Amino acid sequence: MSFRASVLTLYPQMFPGHLGQSLAGRALERGDWLLETVQIRDFASDKHRSVDDTPAGGGAGMVLKPDVLAAAIDHTIPDDDERPRLLMSPRGRPLTQERVRDLAAGTGVVLVCGRFEGVDQRVIDARCLEEVSVGDYILSGGEPAALSLLDAVIRLLPGVMGNQQSGASESFEDGLLEYPHYTRPQTWEGQTIPDVLVSGDHSKIDAWRREKSEKLTEERRPDLFEAKKKPQQG
């Protein structure tokens, strides 16, 4: 069964975007994953096809209307559809590699792309939307975040990456950042490849890579480094 992604958005023309290229694009052409885009505005009922209104209580910006978004969700998701319903939101739980792997192991995902100031809380609650964040920063809308999430998931689907081992040795897969990489030429602008990497001694290479991963993680992501150490202390 192919992985099926349904994206609810005001800008369906933004999809598949870069996911129509390279490995993900070829996988889409093969039918390894399927993409459906749903124009939220199609479910507006007034003559102006309004999808937003001013926030209750005052304040800046506009809020996506619950009746319009709920109608789009209900049209897209049948009662027996058990795919996760994710709302791309800066206030959501951070997306992790573990969560990405869980999603890739499933049948698909429904992604709701918010715009304006936000989404009416009532539709989030009533339609059981799980808020997910791709970082501690603000985007113009949920579409770039949805593309990032799909990119992370699709590359893990069976047959998408040419070498599945590539996905097992990357940053976050074992709780650490990835070690540095090198390739030919042996010497470039006076810099050489570390001797251990051309030694042919795989045990030493593995130890070097582990040491570098731990050092990079401690320097750049002390939160990950501390979390990695906790099970060892217990």
KEROKE-704287 format. One record per residue (C-alpha): x, y, z; residue in one letter. Coordinates in steps of 0.02 Angstrom, whole numbers, padded with zeros to 5 digits, always signed. Example, Ala and Ser with C-alpha at 12.3 -4.5 7.8 and 13.67 -1.06 7.14 Angstrom:
+00615-00225+00390a +00684-00053+00357s 
***
This chain:
+00000+00000+00000m +00069+00171-00049s +00098+00307+00080f -00041+00435+00054r -00019+00619+00099a -00168+00737+00099s -00127+00922+00115v -00259+01051+00157l -00199+01223+00103t -00246+01390+00029l -00100+01371-00093y -00107+01197-00173p +00006+01259-00312q +00151+01253-00187m +00146+01062-00194f +00236+00949-00231p +00368+01087-00243g +00541+01015-00223h +00464+00846-00182l +00428+00827-00367g +00615+00818-00400q +00756+00694-00369s +00722+00536-00267l +00555+00594-00195a +00496+00647-00368g +00540+00481-00446r +00454+00391-00302a +00299+00498-00332l +00301+00451-00516e +00317+00266-00471r +00171+00278-00350g +00276+00239-00196d +00185+00384-00115w +00030+00480-00165l -00008+00665-00145l -00179+00746-00134e -00199+00934-00113t -00362+01009-00052v -00403+01193-00078q -00478+01252+00087i -00561+01402+00002r -00671+01284-00099d -00770+01251+00061f -00813+01432+00099a -01000+01461+00088s -01017+01649+00063d -01008+01739-00104k -00835+01809-00065h -00768+01636-00020r -00705+01703+00146s -00592+01588+00245v -00540+01702+00388d -00611+01830+00509d -00551+01948+00645t -00493+01870+00810p -00619+01865+00952a -00563+01983+01089g -00470+02094+00967g -00291+02094+00912g -00189+02093+00753a -00209+01976+00607g -00347+01861+00551m -00400+01686+00605v -00445+01539+00494l -00631+01505+00514k -00681+01340+00598p -00832+01304+00487d -00733+01318+00326v -00585+01215+00386l -00696+01083+00465a -00791+01062+00301a -00626+01038+00209a -00567+00910+00337i -00731+00814+00335d -00729+00807+00145h -00550+00744+00143t -00551+00618+00284i -00681+00478+00291p -00735+00410+00459d -00625+00255+00442d -00468+00353+00396d -00343+00326+00538e -00203+00432+00468r -00130+00560+00590p -00205+00734+00572r -00065+00859+00591l -00082+01048+00599l +00082+01135+00558m +00099+01260+00699s +00244+01351+00787p +00163+01311+00954r +00158+01124+00919g +00271+00987+00985r +00440+00989+00896p +00456+00865+00753l +00588+00734+00793t +00671+00598+00692q +00582+00470+00800e +00414+00545+00755r +00465+00550+00571v +00505+00364+00576r +00337+00327+00657d +00247+00423+00519l +00348+00336+00383a +00295+00168+00454a +00111+00213+00436g -00010+00224+00291t +00002+00411+00268g -00034+00579+00346v -00156+00724+00336v -00072+00894+00345l -00167+01054+00381v -00075+01213+00331c -00128+01363+00431g -00114+01544+00374r -00146+01715+00447f -00136+01732+00637e -00188+01554+00671g -00330+01427+00669v -00488+01435+00775d -00457+01324+00927q -00629+01244+00913r -00589+01156+00750v -00420+01099+00820i -00512+01018+00965d -00663+00954+00870a -00564+00872+00729r -00424+00808+00841c -00283+00901+00755l -00109+00869+00824e -00003+01027+00818e +00174+00998+00755v +00317+01123+00743s +00472+01112+00632v +00569+01241+00731g +00568+01389+00848d +00534+01519+00714y +00385+01589+00620i +00346+01552+00438l +00222+01641+00325s +00112+01487+00327g +00108+01301+00357g +00155+01251+00180e +00346+01260+00197p +00333+01164+00360a +00223+01031+00278a +00348+01012+00136l +00488+00990+00262s +00392+00859+00359l +00349+00764+00200l +00529+00774+00141d +00589+00695+00304a +00458+00557+00296v +00461+00513+00111i +00649+00484+00105r +00624+00344+00234l +00492+00252+00134l +00549+00084+00064p +00637+00102-00103g +00652+00292-00101v +00834+00304-00048m +00955+00203-00152g +01056+00151+00002n +00949+00124+00156q +01106+00126+00263q +01119+00312+00223s +00968+00346+00332g +01033+00245+00478a +01195+00343+00505s +01131+00522+00496e +01109+00656+00626s +00977+00618+00760f +00961+00434+00715e +01061+00382+00870d +01033+00541+00970g +01193+00624+00908l +01240+00742+00768l +01325+00662+00619e +01514+00654+00606y +01611+00756+00473p +01625+00688+00295h +01769+00693+00171y +01800+00634-00007t +01931+00649-00146r +02041+00741-00184p +02155+00685-00042q +02224+00862-00024t +02121+01018-00056w +02181+01197-00024e +02315+01128+00091g +02193+01026+00193q +02203+00836+00194t +02081+00698+00235i +02112+00633+00412p +02232+00487+00404d +02116+00369+00498v +01986+00380+00360l +02106+00314+00230v +02187+00186+00345s +02070+00043+00300g +02051+00003+00487d +01862+00003+00507h +01863-00015+00695s +01971+00142+00709k +01861+00231+00582i +01705+00189+00683d +01787+00249+00844a +01842+00412+00759w +01668+00444+00692r +01589+00411+00861r +01711+00529+00946e +01677+00667+00820k +01489+00644+00834s +01495+00658+01023e +01608+00812+01016k +01499+00902+00887l +01341+00861+00984t +01415+00923+01148e +01471+01085+01066e +01319+01124+00959r +01174+01034+01042r +01211+01011+01227p +01028+00968+01254d +01045+00814+01144l +01212+00769+01223f +01141+00774+01399e +00989+00673+01346a +01104+00543+01268k +01203+00527+01430k +01054+00503+01545k +01018+00318+01508p +01203+00278+01537q +01196+00360+01709q +01042+00262+01760g 
***
